[in-house]
Amino acid sequence: MASEFTVKGVESLVKMKQLKYIYFYTEDYEVPTISTILFVDIAGRVPNLSKIDFVSYMTKDMEFVQMYGQLYPDKNLLMHHLG
């Protein structure tokens, strides 16, 4: 299912208290900064999320890591497919 990330979508995911794993697949060669912010928001705010995978051609993966580390330094999260 192809769709754009939205703040409303993030808020829906945040309410999923049993969500522990999420997988994203993007075909874009470059994910805009707003999408990176939404990825970080999901990773940090979903209460029981412990693993996030994304397969992409992101050129801004390090931006994700830096933002996540700054906003959620105490949350342990397993991340795959970065870089």
PDB file with SEQRES, HELIX, SHEET and CRYST1 records, atoms N, CA, C and O in Angstrom:
SEQRES   1 A   83  MET ALA SER GLU PHE THR VAL LYS GLY VAL GLU SER LEU          
SEQRES   2 A   83  VAL LYS MET LYS GLN LEU LYS TYR ILE TYR PHE TYR THR          
SEQRES   3 A   83  GLU ASP TYR GLU VAL PRO THR ILE SER THR ILE LEU PHE          
SEQRES   4 A   83  VAL ASP ILE ALA GLY ARG VAL PRO ASN LEU SER LYS ILE          
SEQRES   5 A   83  ASP PHE VAL SER TYR MET THR LYS ASP MET GLU PHE VAL          
SEQRES   6 A   83  GLN MET TYR GLY GLN LEU TYR PRO ASP LYS ASN LEU LEU          
SEQRES   7 A   83  MET HIS HIS LEU GLY                                          
HELIX    1 AA1 VAL A    7  VAL A   14  1                                   8    
HELIX    2 AA2 THR A   33  ARG A   45  1                                  13    
HELIX    3 AA3 ASP A   61  LEU A   71  1                                  11    
SHEET    1 AA1 3 TYR A  21  TYR A  25  0                                        
SHEET    2 AA1 3 LYS A  51  VAL A  55  1                                        
SHEET    3 AA1 3 LEU A  78  HIS A  80  1                                        
CRYST1    1.000    1.000    1.000  90.00  90.00  90.00 P 1           1          
ATOM      1  N   MET A   1       0.844  -1.166   0.000  1.00  0.00           N  
ATOM      2  CA  MET A   1       0.000   0.000   0.000  1.00  0.00           C  
ATOM      3  C   MET A   1       0.894   1.235   0.000  1.00  0.00           C  
ATOM      4  O   MET A   1       1.727   1.401   0.891  1.00  0.00           O  
ATOM      5  N   ALA A   2       0.730   2.067  -0.957  1.00  0.00           N  
ATOM      6  CA  ALA A   2       1.540   3.279  -1.054  1.00  0.00           C  
ATOM      7  C   ALA A   2       0.769   4.456  -0.479  1.00  0.00           C  
ATOM      8  O   ALA A   2      -0.390   4.688  -0.824  1.00  0.00           O  
ATOM      9  N   SER A   3       1.417   5.177   0.382  1.00  0.00           N  
ATOM     10  CA  SER A   3       0.787   6.371   0.937  1.00  0.00           C  
ATOM     11  C   SER A   3       1.871   7.279   1.485  1.00  0.00           C  
ATOM     12  O   SER A   3       3.010   6.864   1.695  1.00  0.00           O  
ATOM     13  N   GLU A   4       1.496   8.507   1.709  1.00  0.00           N  
ATOM     14  CA  GLU A   4       2.437   9.460   2.273  1.00  0.00           C  
ATOM     15  C   GLU A   4       2.327   9.435   3.790  1.00  0.00           C  
ATOM     16  O   GLU A   4       1.262   9.182   4.352  1.00  0.00           O  
ATOM     17  N   PHE A   5       3.443   9.701   4.431  1.00  0.00           N  
ATOM     18  CA  PHE A   5       3.436   9.820   5.880  1.00  0.00           C  
ATOM     19  C   PHE A   5       2.766  11.127   6.250  1.00  0.00           C  
ATOM     20  O   PHE A   5       2.957  12.150   5.591  1.00  0.00           O  
ATOM     21  N   THR A   6       1.981  11.080   7.307  1.00  0.00           N  
ATOM     22  CA  THR A   6       1.334  12.287   7.798  1.00  0.00           C  
ATOM     23  C   THR A   6       1.416  12.302   9.312  1.00  0.00           C  
ATOM     24  O   THR A   6       1.655  11.272   9.942  1.00  0.00           O  
ATOM     25  N   VAL A   7       1.220  13.462   9.883  1.00  0.00           N  
ATOM     26  CA  VAL A   7       1.188  13.589  11.341  1.00  0.00           C  
ATOM     27  C   VAL A   7       0.025  12.774  11.896  1.00  0.00           C  
ATOM     28  O   VAL A   7       0.155  12.147  12.946  1.00  0.00           O  
ATOM     29  N   LYS A   8      -1.104  12.779  11.202  1.00  0.00           N  
ATOM     30  CA  LYS A   8      -2.268  12.003  11.639  1.00  0.00           C  
ATOM     31  C   LYS A   8      -1.941  10.510  11.674  1.00  0.00           C  
ATOM     32  O   LYS A   8      -2.356   9.804  12.593  1.00  0.00           O  
ATOM     33  N   GLY A   9      -1.199  10.031  10.678  1.00  0.00           N  
ATOM     34  CA  GLY A   9      -0.777   8.633  10.655  1.00  0.00           C  
ATOM     35  C   GLY A   9       0.138   8.291  11.817  1.00  0.00           C  
ATOM     36  O   GLY A   9       0.028   7.218  12.410  1.00  0.00           O  
ATOM     37  N   VAL A  10       1.040   9.206  12.138  1.00  0.00           N  
ATOM     38  CA  VAL A  10       1.938   9.008  13.282  1.00  0.00           C  
ATOM     39  C   VAL A  10       1.123   8.913  14.562  1.00  0.00           C  
ATOM     40  O   VAL A  10       1.367   8.035  15.390  1.00  0.00           O  
ATOM     41  N   GLU A  11       0.169   9.798  14.728  1.00  0.00           N  
ATOM     42  CA  GLU A  11      -0.664   9.789  15.934  1.00  0.00           C  
ATOM     43  C   GLU A  11      -1.419   8.467  16.071  1.00  0.00           C  
ATOM     44  O   GLU A  11      -1.609   7.974  17.183  1.00  0.00           O  
ATOM     45  N   SER A  12      -1.848   7.896  14.956  1.00  0.00           N  
ATOM     46  CA  SER A  12      -2.527   6.592  14.997  1.00  0.00           C  
ATOM     47  C   SER A  12      -1.577   5.502  15.474  1.00  0.00           C  
ATOM     48  O   SER A  12      -1.961   4.654  16.280  1.00  0.00           O  
ATOM     49  N   LEU A  13      -0.344   5.518  14.985  1.00  0.00           N  
ATOM     50  CA  LEU A  13       0.636   4.525  15.407  1.00  0.00           C  
ATOM     51  C   LEU A  13       1.004   4.669  16.882  1.00  0.00           C  
ATOM     52  O   LEU A  13       1.197   3.674  17.580  1.00  0.00           O  
ATOM     53  N   VAL A  14       1.098   5.905  17.346  1.00  0.00           N  
ATOM     54  CA  VAL A  14       1.462   6.164  18.747  1.00  0.00           C  
ATOM     55  C   VAL A  14       0.439   5.543  19.696  1.00  0.00           C  
ATOM     56  O   VAL A  14       0.785   5.152  20.811  1.00  0.00           O  
ATOM     57  N   LYS A  15      -0.807   5.453  19.264  1.00  0.00           N  
ATOM     58  CA  LYS A  15      -1.869   4.889  20.102  1.00  0.00           C  
ATOM     59  C   LYS A  15      -1.816   3.361  20.170  1.00  0.00           C  
ATOM     60  O   LYS A  15      -2.500   2.756  20.994  1.00  0.00           O  
ATOM     61  N   MET A  16      -1.012   2.738  19.312  1.00  0.00           N  
ATOM     62  CA  MET A  16      -0.911   1.270  19.293  1.00  0.00           C  
ATOM     63  C   MET A  16       0.058   0.816  20.376  1.00  0.00           C  
ATOM     64  O   MET A  16       1.260   0.703  20.134  1.00  0.00           O  
ATOM     65  N   LYS A  17      -0.455   0.561  21.540  1.00  0.00           N  
ATOM     66  CA  LYS A  17       0.364   0.255  22.703  1.00  0.00           C  
ATOM     67  C   LYS A  17       1.066  -1.102  22.603  1.00  0.00           C  
ATOM     68  O   LYS A  17       2.054  -1.324  23.302  1.00  0.00           O  
ATOM     69  N   GLN A  18       0.587  -2.003  21.765  1.00  0.00           N  
ATOM     70  CA  GLN A  18       1.200  -3.328  21.637  1.00  0.00           C  
ATOM     71  C   GLN A  18       2.137  -3.441  20.429  1.00  0.00           C  
ATOM     72  O   GLN A  18       2.724  -4.499  20.207  1.00  0.00           O  
ATOM     73  N   LEU A  19       2.281  -2.385  19.660  1.00  0.00           N  
ATOM     74  CA  LEU A  19       3.149  -2.400  18.481  1.00  0.00           C  
ATOM     75  C   LEU A  19       4.610  -2.453  18.912  1.00  0.00           C  
ATOM     76  O   LEU A  19       5.104  -1.535  19.568  1.00  0.00           O  
ATOM     77  N   LYS A  20       5.302  -3.534  18.540  1.00  0.00           N  
ATOM     78  CA  LYS A  20       6.695  -3.707  18.956  1.00  0.00           C  
ATOM     79  C   LYS A  20       7.664  -3.660  17.790  1.00  0.00           C  
ATOM     80  O   LYS A  20       8.860  -3.452  17.990  1.00  0.00           O  
ATOM     81  N   TYR A  21       7.170  -3.849  16.576  1.00  0.00           N  
ATOM     82  CA  TYR A  21       8.022  -3.904  15.395  1.00  0.00           C  
ATOM     83  C   TYR A  21       7.332  -3.187  14.249  1.00  0.00           C  
ATOM     84  O   TYR A  21       6.124  -3.333  14.056  1.00  0.00           O  
ATOM     85  N   ILE A  22       8.085  -2.425  13.499  1.00  0.00           N  
ATOM     86  CA  ILE A  22       7.522  -1.763  12.325  1.00  0.00           C  
ATOM     87  C   ILE A  22       8.536  -1.817  11.192  1.00  0.00           C  
ATOM     88  O   ILE A  22       9.741  -1.692  11.412  1.00  0.00           O  
ATOM     89  N   TYR A  23       8.040  -2.002  10.001  1.00  0.00           N  
ATOM     90  CA  TYR A  23       8.864  -2.120   8.807  1.00  0.00           C  
ATOM     91  C   TYR A  23       8.368  -1.110   7.774  1.00  0.00           C  
ATOM     92  O   TYR A  23       7.176  -1.055   7.469  1.00  0.00           O  
ATOM     93  N   PHE A  24       9.283  -0.323   7.245  1.00  0.00           N  
ATOM     94  CA  PHE A  24       8.958   0.627   6.188  1.00  0.00           C  
ATOM     95  C   PHE A  24       9.749   0.271   4.941  1.00  0.00           C  
ATOM     96  O   PHE A  24      10.917  -0.108   5.022  1.00  0.00           O  
ATOM     97  N   TYR A  25       9.120   0.391   3.812  1.00  0.00           N  
ATOM     98  CA  TYR A  25       9.804   0.232   2.539  1.00  0.00           C  
ATOM     99  C   TYR A  25       9.529   1.486   1.724  1.00  0.00           C  
ATOM    100  O   TYR A  25       8.373   1.833   1.480  1.00  0.00           O  
ATOM    101  N   THR A  26      10.576   2.159   1.306  1.00  0.00           N  
ATOM    102  CA  THR A  26      10.397   3.350   0.479  1.00  0.00           C  
ATOM    103  C   THR A  26      11.147   3.168  -0.820  1.00  0.00           C  
ATOM    104  O   THR A  26      12.245   2.612  -0.853  1.00  0.00           O  
ATOM    105  N   GLU A  27      10.551   3.635  -1.866  1.00  0.00           N  
ATOM    106  CA  GLU A  27      11.172   3.547  -3.179  1.00  0.00           C  
ATOM    107  C   GLU A  27      11.868   4.843  -3.560  1.00  0.00           C  
ATOM    108  O   GLU A  27      12.591   4.896  -4.555  1.00  0.00           O  
ATOM    109  N   ASP A  28      11.654   5.874  -2.782  1.00  0.00           N  
ATOM    110  CA  ASP A  28      12.245   7.167  -3.091  1.00  0.00           C  
ATOM    111  C   ASP A  28      13.752   7.122  -2.921  1.00  0.00           C  
ATOM    112  O   ASP A  28      14.262   6.460  -2.016  1.00  0.00           O  
ATOM    113  N   TYR A  29      14.447   7.809  -3.769  1.00  0.00           N  
ATOM    114  CA  TYR A  29      15.901   7.886  -3.646  1.00  0.00           C  
ATOM    115  C   TYR A  29      16.308   8.847  -2.547  1.00  0.00           C  
ATOM    116  O   TYR A  29      17.402   8.737  -1.994  1.00  0.00           O  
ATOM    117  N   GLU A  30      15.441   9.777  -2.232  1.00  0.00           N  
ATOM    118  CA  GLU A  30      15.746  10.731  -1.174  1.00  0.00           C  
ATOM    119  C   GLU A  30      14.465  11.030  -0.413  1.00  0.00           C  
ATOM    120  O   GLU A  30      13.479  11.484  -0.994  1.00  0.00           O  
ATOM    121  N   VAL A  31      14.485  10.778   0.859  1.00  0.00           N  
ATOM    122  CA  VAL A  31      13.320  11.033   1.692  1.00  0.00           C  
ATOM    123  C   VAL A  31      13.414  12.461   2.208  1.00  0.00           C  
ATOM    124  O   VAL A  31      14.411  12.830   2.828  1.00  0.00           O  
ATOM    125  N   PRO A  32      12.395  13.262   1.963  1.00  0.00           N  
ATOM    126  CA  PRO A  32      12.437  14.649   2.445  1.00  0.00           C  
ATOM    127  C   PRO A  32      12.568  14.723   3.955  1.00  0.00           C  
ATOM    128  O   PRO A  32      12.178  13.796   4.666  1.00  0.00           O  
ATOM    129  N   THR A  33      13.113  15.815   4.440  1.00  0.00           N  
ATOM    130  CA  THR A  33      13.333  15.990   5.872  1.00  0.00           C  
ATOM    131  C   THR A  33      12.056  15.785   6.673  1.00  0.00           C  
ATOM    132  O   THR A  33      12.110  15.221   7.765  1.00  0.00           O  
ATOM    133  N   ILE A  34      10.906  16.227   6.164  1.00  0.00           N  
ATOM    134  CA  ILE A  34       9.659  16.064   6.916  1.00  0.00           C  
ATOM    135  C   ILE A  34       9.372  14.579   7.146  1.00  0.00           C  
ATOM    136  O   ILE A  34       8.883  14.210   8.213  1.00  0.00           O  
ATOM    137  N   SER A  35       9.667  13.720   6.163  1.00  0.00           N  
ATOM    138  CA  SER A  35       9.460  12.283   6.355  1.00  0.00           C  
ATOM    139  C   SER A  35      10.429  11.732   7.388  1.00  0.00           C  
ATOM    140  O   SER A  35      10.063  10.862   8.178  1.00  0.00           O  
ATOM    141  N   THR A  36      11.657  12.227   7.392  1.00  0.00           N  
ATOM    142  CA  THR A  36      12.633  11.800   8.394  1.00  0.00           C  
ATOM    143  C   THR A  36      12.132  12.155   9.783  1.00  0.00           C  
ATOM    144  O   THR A  36      12.239  11.348  10.707  1.00  0.00           O  
ATOM    145  N   ILE A  37      11.591  13.344   9.940  1.00  0.00           N  
ATOM    146  CA  ILE A  37      11.033  13.770  11.229  1.00  0.00           C  
ATOM    147  C   ILE A  37       9.903  12.843  11.653  1.00  0.00           C  
ATOM    148  O   ILE A  37       9.811  12.483  12.827  1.00  0.00           O  
ATOM    149  N   LEU A  38       9.047  12.451  10.724  1.00  0.00           N  
ATOM    150  CA  LEU A  38       7.941  11.555  11.052  1.00  0.00           C  
ATOM    151  C   LEU A  38       8.448  10.157  11.419  1.00  0.00           C  
ATOM    152  O   LEU A  38       7.908   9.525  12.328  1.00  0.00           O  
ATOM    153  N   PHE A  39       9.492   9.662  10.715  1.00  0.00           N  
ATOM    154  CA  PHE A  39      10.113   8.384  11.095  1.00  0.00           C  
ATOM    155  C   PHE A  39      10.621   8.451  12.535  1.00  0.00           C  
ATOM    156  O   PHE A  39      10.392   7.536  13.325  1.00  0.00           O  
ATOM    157  N   VAL A  40      11.303   9.528  12.864  1.00  0.00           N  
ATOM    158  CA  VAL A  40      11.856   9.705  14.217  1.00  0.00           C  
ATOM    159  C   VAL A  40      10.734   9.770  15.233  1.00  0.00           C  
ATOM    160  O   VAL A  40      10.838   9.190  16.314  1.00  0.00           O  
ATOM    161  N   ASP A  41       9.669  10.466  14.898  1.00  0.00           N  
ATOM    162  CA  ASP A  41       8.522  10.593  15.796  1.00  0.00           C  
ATOM    163  C   ASP A  41       7.918   9.224  16.088  1.00  0.00           C  
ATOM    164  O   ASP A  41       7.606   8.911  17.237  1.00  0.00           O  
ATOM    165  N   ILE A  42       7.753   8.414  15.056  1.00  0.00           N  
ATOM    166  CA  ILE A  42       7.225   7.058  15.243  1.00  0.00           C  
ATOM    167  C   ILE A  42       8.170   6.241  16.116  1.00  0.00           C  
ATOM    168  O   ILE A  42       7.743   5.609  17.082  1.00  0.00           O  
ATOM    169  N   ALA A  43       9.451   6.256  15.773  1.00  0.00           N  
ATOM    170  CA  ALA A  43      10.440   5.456  16.504  1.00  0.00           C  
ATOM    171  C   ALA A  43      10.508   5.825  17.979  1.00  0.00           C  
ATOM    172  O   ALA A  43      10.694   4.952  18.827  1.00  0.00           O  
ATOM    173  N   GLY A  44      10.363   7.088  18.288  1.00  0.00           N  
ATOM    174  CA  GLY A  44      10.489   7.537  19.663  1.00  0.00           C  
ATOM    175  C   GLY A  44       9.220   7.523  20.471  1.00  0.00           C  
ATOM    176  O   GLY A  44       9.269   7.361  21.691  1.00  0.00           O  
ATOM    177  N   ARG A  45       8.079   7.691  19.824  1.00  0.00           N  
ATOM    178  CA  ARG A  45       6.836   7.874  20.571  1.00  0.00           C  
ATOM    179  C   ARG A  45       5.956   6.648  20.687  1.00  0.00           C  
ATOM    180  O   ARG A  45       5.114   6.593  21.583  1.00  0.00           O  
ATOM    181  N   VAL A  46       6.116   5.650  19.810  1.00  0.00           N  
ATOM    182  CA  VAL A  46       5.308   4.435  19.951  1.00  0.00           C  
ATOM    183  C   VAL A  46       5.797   3.726  21.215  1.00  0.00           C  
ATOM    184  O   VAL A  46       6.960   3.332  21.290  1.00  0.00           O  
ATOM    185  N   PRO A  47       4.923   3.562  22.204  1.00  0.00           N  
ATOM    186  CA  PRO A  47       5.347   3.166  23.548  1.00  0.00           C  
ATOM    187  C   PRO A  47       6.209   1.914  23.651  1.00  0.00           C  
ATOM    188  O   PRO A  47       7.247   1.945  24.311  1.00  0.00           O  
ATOM    189  N   ASN A  48       5.813   0.825  23.023  1.00  0.00           N  
ATOM    190  CA  ASN A  48       6.525  -0.439  23.178  1.00  0.00           C  
ATOM    191  C   ASN A  48       7.347  -0.826  21.958  1.00  0.00           C  
ATOM    192  O   ASN A  48       7.817  -1.961  21.868  1.00  0.00           O  
ATOM    193  N   LEU A  49       7.526   0.084  21.032  1.00  0.00           N  
ATOM    194  CA  LEU A  49       8.303  -0.214  19.833  1.00  0.00           C  
ATOM    195  C   LEU A  49       9.744  -0.512  20.221  1.00  0.00           C  
ATOM    196  O   LEU A  49      10.409   0.300  20.866  1.00  0.00           O  
ATOM    197  N   SER A  50      10.217  -1.689  19.818  1.00  0.00           N  
ATOM    198  CA  SER A  50      11.586  -2.064  20.168  1.00  0.00           C  
ATOM    199  C   SER A  50      12.447  -2.331  18.935  1.00  0.00           C  
ATOM    200  O   SER A  50      13.664  -2.482  19.044  1.00  0.00           O  
ATOM    201  N   LYS A  51      11.816  -2.387  17.768  1.00  0.00           N  
ATOM    202  CA  LYS A  51      12.580  -2.650  16.552  1.00  0.00           C  
ATOM    203  C   LYS A  51      11.953  -1.898  15.380  1.00  0.00           C  
ATOM    204  O   LYS A  51      10.735  -1.914  15.202  1.00  0.00           O  
ATOM    205  N   ILE A  52      12.782  -1.248  14.595  1.00  0.00           N  
ATOM    206  CA  ILE A  52      12.324  -0.577  13.390  1.00  0.00           C  
ATOM    207  C   ILE A  52      13.249  -0.976  12.251  1.00  0.00           C  
ATOM    208  O   ILE A  52      14.472  -0.896  12.367  1.00  0.00           O  
ATOM    209  N   ASP A  53      12.659  -1.397  11.172  1.00  0.00           N  
ATOM    210  CA  ASP A  53      13.410  -1.731   9.963  1.00  0.00           C  
ATOM    211  C   ASP A  53      12.938  -0.805   8.862  1.00  0.00           C  
ATOM    212  O   ASP A  53      11.742  -0.547   8.735  1.00  0.00           O  
ATOM    213  N   PHE A  54      13.853  -0.313   8.076  1.00  0.00           N  
ATOM    214  CA  PHE A  54      13.416   0.278   6.832  1.00  0.00           C  
ATOM    215  C   PHE A  54      14.396   0.016   5.721  1.00  0.00           C  
ATOM    216  O   PHE A  54      15.608   0.185   5.854  1.00  0.00           O  
ATOM    217  N   VAL A  55      13.816  -0.404   4.623  1.00  0.00           N  
ATOM    218  CA  VAL A  55      14.574  -0.655   3.418  1.00  0.00           C  
ATOM    219  C   VAL A  55      14.299   0.523   2.510  1.00  0.00           C  
ATOM    220  O   VAL A  55      13.153   0.795   2.151  1.00  0.00           O  
ATOM    221  N   SER A  56      15.346   1.209   2.148  1.00  0.00           N  
ATOM    222  CA  SER A  56      15.154   2.396   1.330  1.00  0.00           C  
ATOM    223  C   SER A  56      16.445   2.766   0.641  1.00  0.00           C  
ATOM    224  O   SER A  56      17.493   2.162   0.866  1.00  0.00           O  
ATOM    225  N   TYR A  57      16.346   3.742  -0.178  1.00  0.00           N  
ATOM    226  CA  TYR A  57      17.519   4.328  -0.806  1.00  0.00           C  
ATOM    227  C   TYR A  57      17.768   5.692  -0.182  1.00  0.00           C  
ATOM    228  O   TYR A  57      18.251   6.616  -0.836  1.00  0.00           O  
ATOM    229  N   MET A  58      17.427   5.798   1.102  1.00  0.00           N  
ATOM    230  CA  MET A  58      17.537   7.081   1.797  1.00  0.00           C  
ATOM    231  C   MET A  58      18.963   7.607   1.767  1.00  0.00           C  
ATOM    232  O   MET A  58      19.925   6.879   2.011  1.00  0.00           O  
ATOM    233  N   THR A  59      19.066   8.864   1.467  1.00  0.00           N  
ATOM    234  CA  THR A  59      20.375   9.505   1.561  1.00  0.00           C  
ATOM    235  C   THR A  59      20.478  10.246   2.879  1.00  0.00           C  
ATOM    236  O   THR A  59      21.506  10.847   3.191  1.00  0.00           O  
ATOM    237  N   LYS A  60      19.391  10.197   3.657  1.00  0.00           N  
ATOM    238  CA  LYS A  60      19.364  10.948   4.909  1.00  0.00           C  
ATOM    239  C   LYS A  60      19.290  10.030   6.122  1.00  0.00           C  
ATOM    240  O   LYS A  60      18.795  10.436   7.173  1.00  0.00           O  
ATOM    241  N   ASP A  61      19.779   8.788   5.990  1.00  0.00           N  
ATOM    242  CA  ASP A  61      19.746   7.859   7.120  1.00  0.00           C  
ATOM    243  C   ASP A  61      20.463   8.428   8.341  1.00  0.00           C  
ATOM    244  O   ASP A  61      19.986   8.279   9.465  1.00  0.00           O  
ATOM    245  N   MET A  62      21.585   9.068   8.129  1.00  0.00           N  
ATOM    246  CA  MET A  62      22.336   9.608   9.262  1.00  0.00           C  
ATOM    247  C   MET A  62      21.571  10.750   9.918  1.00  0.00           C  
ATOM    248  O   MET A  62      21.683  10.964  11.126  1.00  0.00           O  
ATOM    249  N   GLU A  63      20.806  11.471   9.138  1.00  0.00           N  
ATOM    250  CA  GLU A  63      19.958  12.512   9.717  1.00  0.00           C  
ATOM    251  C   GLU A  63      18.957  11.875  10.683  1.00  0.00           C  
ATOM    252  O   GLU A  63      18.698  12.418  11.757  1.00  0.00           O  
ATOM    253  N   PHE A  64      18.396  10.722  10.301  1.00  0.00           N  
ATOM    254  CA  PHE A  64      17.477   9.993  11.167  1.00  0.00           C  
ATOM    255  C   PHE A  64      18.164   9.617  12.479  1.00  0.00           C  
ATOM    256  O   PHE A  64      17.632   9.868  13.560  1.00  0.00           O  
ATOM    257  N   VAL A  65      19.340   9.018  12.375  1.00  0.00           N  
ATOM    258  CA  VAL A  65      20.081   8.561  13.556  1.00  0.00           C  
ATOM    259  C   VAL A  65      20.410   9.735  14.477  1.00  0.00           C  
ATOM    260  O   VAL A  65      20.238   9.634  15.692  1.00  0.00           O  
ATOM    261  N   GLN A  66      20.874  10.830  13.919  1.00  0.00           N  
ATOM    262  CA  GLN A  66      21.227  11.992  14.731  1.00  0.00           C  
ATOM    263  C   GLN A  66      20.008  12.581  15.428  1.00  0.00           C  
ATOM    264  O   GLN A  66      20.054  12.888  16.619  1.00  0.00           O  
ATOM    265  N   MET A  67      18.913  12.737  14.680  1.00  0.00           N  
ATOM    266  CA  MET A  67      17.695  13.294  15.269  1.00  0.00           C  
ATOM    267  C   MET A  67      17.157  12.392  16.373  1.00  0.00           C  
ATOM    268  O   MET A  67      16.781  12.859  17.448  1.00  0.00           O  
ATOM    269  N   TYR A  68      17.127  11.084  16.088  1.00  0.00           N  
ATOM    270  CA  TYR A  68      16.611  10.122  17.052  1.00  0.00           C  
ATOM    271  C   TYR A  68      17.448  10.151  18.332  1.00  0.00           C  
ATOM    272  O   TYR A  68      16.905  10.169  19.436  1.00  0.00           O  
ATOM    273  N   GLY A  69      18.763  10.156  18.173  1.00  0.00           N  
ATOM    274  CA  GLY A  69      19.663  10.189  19.331  1.00  0.00           C  
ATOM    275  C   GLY A  69      19.499  11.441  20.173  1.00  0.00           C  
ATOM    276  O   GLY A  69      19.617  11.387  21.397  1.00  0.00           O  
ATOM    277  N   GLN A  70      19.231  12.557  19.535  1.00  0.00           N  
ATOM    278  CA  GLN A  70      19.048  13.811  20.267  1.00  0.00           C  
ATOM    279  C   GLN A  70      17.715  13.848  20.999  1.00  0.00           C  
ATOM    280  O   GLN A  70      17.635  14.327  22.130  1.00  0.00           O  
ATOM    281  N   LEU A  71      16.666  13.340  20.352  1.00  0.00           N  
ATOM    282  CA  LEU A  71      15.334  13.438  20.947  1.00  0.00           C  
ATOM    283  C   LEU A  71      15.001  12.317  21.925  1.00  0.00           C  
ATOM    284  O   LEU A  71      14.247  12.526  22.875  1.00  0.00           O  
ATOM    285  N   TYR A  72      15.556  11.134  21.701  1.00  0.00           N  
ATOM    286  CA  TYR A  72      15.207   9.966  22.511  1.00  0.00           C  
ATOM    287  C   TYR A  72      16.465   9.221  22.958  1.00  0.00           C  
ATOM    288  O   TYR A  72      16.625   8.045  22.633  1.00  0.00           O  
ATOM    289  N   PRO A  73      17.349   9.874  23.688  1.00  0.00           N  
ATOM    290  CA  PRO A  73      18.625   9.242  24.055  1.00  0.00           C  
ATOM    291  C   PRO A  73      18.483   8.037  24.986  1.00  0.00           C  
ATOM    292  O   PRO A  73      19.378   7.193  25.036  1.00  0.00           O  
ATOM    293  N   ASP A  74      17.388   7.945  25.715  1.00  0.00           N  
ATOM    294  CA  ASP A  74      17.229   6.863  26.682  1.00  0.00           C  
ATOM    295  C   ASP A  74      16.410   5.682  26.155  1.00  0.00           C  
ATOM    296  O   ASP A  74      16.264   4.675  26.848  1.00  0.00           O  
ATOM    297  N   LYS A  75      15.885   5.794  24.959  1.00  0.00           N  
ATOM    298  CA  LYS A  75      15.068   4.708  24.416  1.00  0.00           C  
ATOM    299  C   LYS A  75      15.950   3.793  23.577  1.00  0.00           C  
ATOM    300  O   LYS A  75      16.565   4.228  22.604  1.00  0.00           O  
ATOM    301  N   ASN A  76      16.005   2.518  23.967  1.00  0.00           N  
ATOM    302  CA  ASN A  76      16.751   1.520  23.202  1.00  0.00           C  
ATOM    303  C   ASN A  76      15.878   1.027  22.061  1.00  0.00           C  
ATOM    304  O   ASN A  76      14.732   0.627  22.266  1.00  0.00           O  
ATOM    305  N   LEU A  77      16.428   1.059  20.869  1.00  0.00           N  
ATOM    306  CA  LEU A  77      15.679   0.661  19.692  1.00  0.00           C  
ATOM    307  C   LEU A  77      16.626  -0.042  18.731  1.00  0.00           C  
ATOM    308  O   LEU A  77      17.702   0.472  18.427  1.00  0.00           O  
ATOM    309  N   LEU A  78      16.234  -1.198  18.259  1.00  0.00           N  
ATOM    310  CA  LEU A  78      17.026  -1.938  17.284  1.00  0.00           C  
ATOM    311  C   LEU A  78      16.665  -1.418  15.890  1.00  0.00           C  
ATOM    312  O   LEU A  78      15.497  -1.431  15.502  1.00  0.00           O  
ATOM    313  N   MET A  79      17.661  -0.965  15.149  1.00  0.00           N  
ATOM    314  CA  MET A  79      17.419  -0.423  13.810  1.00  0.00           C  
ATOM    315  C   MET A  79      18.266  -1.194  12.815  1.00  0.00           C  
ATOM    316  O   MET A  79      19.456  -1.415  13.038  1.00  0.00           O  
ATOM    317  N   HIS A  80      17.651  -1.598  11.726  1.00  0.00           N  
ATOM    318  CA  HIS A  80      18.341  -2.308  10.662  1.00  0.00           C  
ATOM    319  C   HIS A  80      18.313  -1.473   9.383  1.00  0.00           C  
ATOM    320  O   HIS A  80      17.569  -0.499   9.275  1.00  0.00           O  
ATOM    321  N   HIS A  81      19.116  -1.864   8.449  1.00  0.00           N  
ATOM    322  CA  HIS A  81      19.110  -1.304   7.096  1.00  0.00           C  
ATOM    323  C   HIS A  81      19.448   0.178   7.040  1.00  0.00           C  
ATOM    324  O   HIS A  81      18.974   0.886   6.152  1.00  0.00           O  
ATOM    325  N   LEU A  82      20.236   0.640   7.948  1.00  0.00           N  
ATOM    326  CA  LEU A  82      20.684   2.032   7.874  1.00  0.00           C  
ATOM    327  C   LEU A  82      22.004   2.072   7.133  1.00  0.00           C  
ATOM    328  O   LEU A  82      22.855   1.198   7.294  1.00  0.00           O  
ATOM    329  N   GLY A  83      22.158   3.101   6.320  1.00  0.00           N  
ATOM    330  CA  GLY A  83      23.452   3.288   5.677  1.00  0.00           C  
ATOM    331  C   GLY A  83      23.500   2.973   4.235  1.00  0.00           C  
ATOM    332  O   GLY A  83      24.552   3.102   3.609  1.00  0.00           O  
TER     333      GLY A  83                                                      
END                                                                             
